[in-house]
């Protein structure tokens, strides 16, 4: 079948389970599309490993031991460690590194039967909003190759949008699943913090990092999320010991009476007119489906940026101290003593944005500044979480834009990192509160670039979010539209 790359995860799984196509046939089709690495989306591809996994899936499909997603391809963001592929986190610091084990998320998707296509490009150590910070070059947005795909999971979003993979994993620290999903016109969900294990996920900011799936539709994301989630407390102390859940079970529930909160802070000055128009159009569709729009307030939205850029760099400065050239990763060739080796190794191995955040984090944690910055940020973080709980007394789901604008052109913010930081203003609050959030295609801006609608739910309400997203996608076709040539 020549159109296999255009099929959904659900459709591919059905064809594979009925053995109308083989896992090898599907994998071969995607490997052919990945040839030449379009959009610089991949960092490591090994067709022999992929085809070996596909043959193993075909054997399971034949003998009746297949998993629910047996033979369906997936690609992984390069912050998940993998035995069969190199893991670099988009950094020279880990160039060529091979892990002796698989991350829990990788392992669980493989147990469900998914076949790994390779590792996806990302901002270095997941630090960025544009995928311009990768040490291996930027990823191009398939809708317009002169524009960024969003970050840090830009390779994941671009691969799905370009039909190089039917699904991908991403990580979201401050919006790094939702924002690239919005910029590339696909669907992505960040579950409640702790739903998916962080074991084997290279840490950026440990109290914020969370894994999630990216695909064309909410239905596909539900299938992947069901396989990814589950307790892993023996290996990840932040993992929640709660039962796995079938997130597909309630996809078709009616939205009649659903209260959708509209935060006034998400629709003020700074929101591009074309983004607002697309989001307003999606909200009108919800009203047609029986939902009720409720005005709410999240009064500390603006504070999410300074709070995040104190807490996340502080945690990064601690997490990245392990990359010192002693046990693994890059080591400087010429040095005089141990301290000189540390300095030169880190100066050579880390990119500018990573260095910027390490230095910021070290500063806010230093003696004399901890109380003034880090401790105050943690207090405001608690207040931001309380704002959401107050809002959820009035509504069931919160909706608004994912980002203030559509994807910008490469280099527009090259000399102004704060401009990139400001692009996360609508995604940061949910991350700081540990809430589930997702991006759903909601149309296109004046430039023809995709616009995403953000849906935020209360803790453990992923099924409700996916239901709301799925019903919107049944009523619209934005998620079915593809870049030219796909």
ROKOL-655124 format. One record per residue (C-alpha): residue in three letters; x, y, z. Coordinates in steps of 0.1 Angstrom, whole numbers, plus 5000, padded with zeros to 4 digits. Each point is the difference from the previous one (the first is absolute). Layout:
alaXYZ;...
END
This chain:
unk500050005000;unk501650334989;unk498050225025;unk501149825032;unk501850315012;unk496750194999;unk498149755023;unk499450065036;unk501449795028;unk496549855005;unk499749914963;unk503449854998;unk499449805032;unk496849864984;unk501749914968;unk502849835018;unk497849815024;unk498049864970;unk503249934982;unk499050204970;unk503450155000;unk503249885018;unk502150195025;unk502949974976;unk498050164972;unk499050295023;unk503550055013;unk501549994966;unk497650274988;unk501050245027;unk503749924997;unk499850094963;unk498350345009;unk502750065026;unk502849974974;unk502150314999;unk498650115033;unk497450264989;unk499750315021;unk503049885021;unk497549835022;unk502049695010;unk503449975018;unk500449624998;unk498549744976;unk500949644998;unk497949814974;unk501349665011;unk498850055036;unk496650134988;unk499549714976;unk501049755026;unk497450145023;unk497549994972;unk500749634993;unk499649925036;unk496650185000;unk498949804969;unk500849685019;unk497950115029;unk497150104977;unk500249664984;unk500049795032;unk497450215019;unk502250165026;unk500050354986;unk499750315021;unk497350264994;unk502350214978;unk502049724985;unk502050114970;unk499050365001;unk503150234996;unk501050275025;unk503050235003;unk501450125032;unk501250355011;unk503749985006;unk499850065037;unk498749645006;unk502949765003;unk499949704978;unk502249694997;unk499849964962;unk500450374990;unk502450275011;unk498750265025;unk501450354999;unk497350235014;unk500950224970;unk503350085016;unk503749964991;unk500449905037;unk498549664992;unk501149954964;unk499949634992;unk498849895035;unk498349665002;unk497949925030;unk500249645015;unk496250025006;unk496850134986;unk497950285016;unk496849885016;unk497950184974;unk502049844971;unk499749665017;unk496350025005;unk499250114965;unk502249714988;unk498149765022;unk496850134984;unk501649894967;unk501150334985;unk503050004976;unk502750265006;unk500950214969;unk502850205016;unk500850295022;unk498750354994;unk501850345000;unk499350245029;unk501350315017;unk503149925020;unk499049845033;unk496450104991;unk500850375006;unk498350214973;unk496850114984;unk501149984963;unk502349704995;unk502750244990;unk502249895030;unk500849654988;unk503749944996;unk499149814968;unk498250274982;unk496550135001;unk496949814990;unk497950154972;unk496250055003;unk498449784972;unk497450274994;unk502750264992;unk503649895001;unk501150365007;unk498249985033;unk500749835033;unk498049695011;unk499850115036;unk502049845028;unk501349825017;unk498249704984;unk500350164965;unk501449684984;unk497049805014;unk497450254987;unk501750044966;unk500349634995;unk496349945006;unk498950304979;unk502249894971;unk498849645000;unk503449875011;unk498549825030;unk496349945010;unk500850095036;unk502950125022;unk500950055036;unk500750355013;unk500850165034;unk498350305014;unk501750225027;unk498450334992;unk498149934969;unk502349794979;unk497449764988;unk497150254996;unk501850284983;unk501749804972;unk496849814995;unk498250334995;unk502750134976;unk500049684979;unk496249944999;unk499949675019;unk498649885034;unk502149965031;unk499249955037;unk502050055032;unk498549785027;unk499850085037;unk503450025015;unk501049655012;unk497649814976;unk502949894978;unk503349885014;unk503050234997;unk502449705003;unk502450024971;unk498950344990;unk503050245001;unk499150265027;unk499750374993;unk497850125029;unk498949705020;unk496950155017;unk498650104966;unk501249754973;unk497249774988;unk499849764970;unk497149994976;unk498949894966;unk499850194967;unk497949894971;unk497550134975;unk496949955020;unk498749985036;unk498949644993;unk503649904992;unk501450195030;unk497549815022;unk501349674988;unk503650095006;unk499450165034;unk498249695012;unk503249804992;unk502450265014;unk498550065034;unk500149815032;unk501949995033;unk503849955001;unk500750095035;unk502949755004;unk502050204974;unk498450355000;unk499250155034;unk497850264983;unk497949744983;unk496449975012;unk498949665011;unk496650004984;unk498549744977;unk500350024962;unk497050144982;unk498449944966;unk499950364987;unk498049894970;unk497049885019;unk498250345003;unk501150174967;unk496550014986;unk498250135031;unk497650294995;unk501350355007;unk496550125009;unk500350225031;unk503850005001;unk501250325016;unk503050144982;unk501850285019;unk501450294979;unk502850185020;unk499950374992;unk503850015005;unk500449784969;unk498250244977;unk501750335008;unk502650224984;unk502749804982;unk497849744985;unk500250014962;unk496750084983;unk500249704977;unk500649765029;unk497150155019;unk497749964970;unk500949634996;unk499649935037;unk496650185001;unk498949794971;unk500849685019;unk498250135030;unk496950064979;unk500149644989;unk500049895036;unk496850215006;unk498449824970;unk500949675017;unk498250105032;unk502850145021;unk499650325019;unk502750275001;unk500750145034;unk502150315006;unk502749935027;unk503250165012;unk503549875005;unk501450315016;unk503749895003;unk500449904964;unk502750274993;unk501949895031;unk500549654985;unk502850124978;unk502350145028;unk499149715022;unk500749744974;unk503350164990;unk501249995036;unk498949655009;unk500849824968;unk503650134997;unk500649935037;unk499149644995;unk501949994967;unk503250135017;unk499849715024;unk499049734974;unk502650094975;unk502850005025;unk500449634993;unk501350084965;unk503650065010;unk502049784977;unk500949745027;unk497749704995;unk498350054966;unk499550254972;unk502450254986;unk503450075016;unk502450274990;unk503249884985;unk502450255015;unk499950095037;unk502450055028;unk498149865030;unk496649885011;unk498450355004;unk501450104966;unk498549694985;unk496650095015;unk500150354986;unk501249924965;unk497749704997;unk496950205009;unk501150304980;unk500449784969;unk497149775005;unk497250245009;unk498350254976;unk499350365008;unk496449965012;unk501049715023;unk502850205015;unk497750305005;unk497549795019;unk502749835021;unk501450335010;unk496650155008;unk499249695021;unk503350025019;unk499450365007;unk496449975014;unk501249715022;unk503050185013;unk500550125036;unk498250335004;unk497649954970;unk498349685008;unk497450165023;unk499550304978;unk499549814967;unk499649625002;unk497949995032;unk497750284989;unk499649834966;unk498949685017;unk497450195021;unk498550164969;unk500049664983;unk497749885027;unk497850314995;unk499849924962;unk498949655008;unk497350145024;unk498850234973;unk499249704978;unk498249825028;unk497850315006;unk499350014962;unk499049645000;unk497250075024;unk498450194972;unk500949784970;unk501049654989;unk502650094974;unk502050314992;unk500650114964;unk502150264983;unk502950054976;unk503149795002;unk502350294990;unk499650374993;unk500949964963;unk500549744973;unk503549864993;unk502650284994;unk502849994974;unk503449885008;unk502350265015;unk497250245011;unk500849965037;unk503749914996;unk501250305020;unk497150015024;unk499649685021;unk497450175021;unk497750014969;unk500149624999;unk499249995037;unk497050224995;unk498649764974;unk499349765029;unk497850225020;unk496849804994;unk501649655005;unk502150075031;unk497250045026;unk498749644995;unk503549875001;unk500850185033;unk496849865015;unk500749644987;unk496749994981;unk499249814968;unk499850224968;unk499849944963;unk500250174967;unk497349934974;unk500150144964;unk497650294998;unk500550154965;unk502650224984;unk501350355003;unk500250284974;unk503349864988;unk498549654995;unk501949865030;unk498249775025;unk498450135032;unk499549775030;unk497250025026;unk501249925035;unk497949795023;unk500949985037;unk498449765025;unk500049935037;unk502349745014;unk499549654984;unk497450134976;unk501949904969;unk497049794988;unk497850315002;unk502550214980;unk500349734973;unk496249974998;unk499750374994;unk502750004974;unk498749704982;unk496550144998;unk501450324985;unk502049804975;unk496849814990;unk498450344993;unk503050154981;unk502749894976;unk502950215012;unk501949705013;unk499649834966;unk501650274980;unk503749954991;unk502950204987;unk500650004963;unk501649684987;unk498949785029;
END
